[in-house]
Amino acid sequence: MNWILIIGIIAATLLMLIILVQNPKGGGLASNFSQGNQLFGVEKTTNVVEKITWGGALLLVVISLVAASYNSEKTKSQKGNGKARTEQGPALPDVKAGK
């Protein structure tokens, strides 16, 4: 379960960084490449960043579904064994009113 959590945190962090690179008004990363000739163009850079964003969002959804299914399987197996985890503290003394 720890590896799912680690991958989820990494995917969420990368998705946040990619979203911050974008600018909703058409600037962002693409505006930095508007000078001179590049290997990609401004439009292709924007398309690549958008595709990476959608891929990251899809990856995050898949990781969430895998974690949820793993958790439900683990819960079912604990209930099936009849060994539900219940922790009880020390018994409280019997206190009657007025004494």
C-alpha positions in Angstrom: 0.0 0.0 0.0 2.9 2.3 0.6 4.1 2.2 -2.9 0.6 3.2 -4.2 0.7 6.2 -1.8 4.2 7.3 -2.9 3.2 7.0 -6.6 0.1 9.0 -6.0 1.9 11.8 -4.2 4.5 12.0 -7.0 1.8 12.1 -9.7 -0.2 14.8 -7.8 2.9 16.9 -7.3 3.9 16.6 -11.0 0.4 17.4 -12.1 0.4 20.6 -9.9 3.7 21.7 -11.5 2.4 21.1 -15.0 -0.8 23.0 -14.3 1.2 25.9 -12.9 3.3 26.0 -16.1 0.1 26.7 -18.1 -1.6 30.0 -18.4 -5.3 30.2 -19.0 -4.9 33.3 -21.2 -2.7 31.6 -23.7 0.7 32.5 -22.2 2.4 30.2 -19.8 5.2 28.1 -21.2 4.2 28.8 -24.8 4.8 32.5 -24.4 8.5 31.9 -23.5 9.1 30.1 -26.8 7.5 32.8 -29.0 11.0 34.2 -30.0 12.8 32.7 -32.9 12.6 29.2 -34.4 12.4 26.2 -32.1 12.2 22.5 -32.5 8.5 22.6 -31.6 6.4 25.6 -32.1 4.3 27.6 -29.7 1.2 25.7 -30.7 2.9 22.3 -30.4 4.4 23.2 -27.0 0.9 24.1 -25.8 -0.5 20.8 -27.2 2.2 18.8 -25.5 1.7 20.5 -22.1 -2.1 19.9 -22.4 -1.6 16.2 -23.3 0.7 15.8 -20.4 -1.8 17.4 -18.1 -4.6 15.1 -19.2 -2.3 12.1 -18.9 -1.3 13.1 -15.4 -5.0 13.6 -14.4 -5.8 10.1 -15.8 -2.9 8.6 -14.0 -4.1 10.1 -10.7 -7.6 8.8 -11.2 -6.2 5.3 -11.9 -4.0 5.4 -8.9 -7.0 6.4 -6.8 -9.1 3.6 -8.1 -6.3 1.0 -7.5 -5.8 2.3 -3.9 -9.6 2.1 -3.2 -9.9 -1.4 -4.6 -6.8 -2.5 -2.6 -8.3 -1.0 0.6 -11.7 -2.7 0.0 -10.1 -6.1 -0.6 -8.1 -5.7 2.6 -11.2 -4.7 4.6 -13.1 -7.7 3.2 -10.3 -10.1 4.1 -10.2 -8.8 7.7 -14.0 -9.2 8.1 -13.9 -12.7 6.5 -11.4 -14.0 9.0 -13.6 -13.0 11.9 -10.7 -11.2 13.5 -11.9 -7.7 13.3 -9.5 -5.3 15.0 -11.1 -3.9 18.1 -9.0 -2.3 20.7 -10.5 -2.0 24.1 -9.1 0.0 26.9 -9.1 -1.0 30.5 -12.5 -1.7 32.1 -14.0 1.2 33.9 -15.0 0.7 37.6 -18.7 0.4 38.3 -19.6 3.8 39.8 -23.1 4.3 41.3 -24.7 7.7 41.6 -24.3 9.2 45.1 -21.3 7.2 46.3 
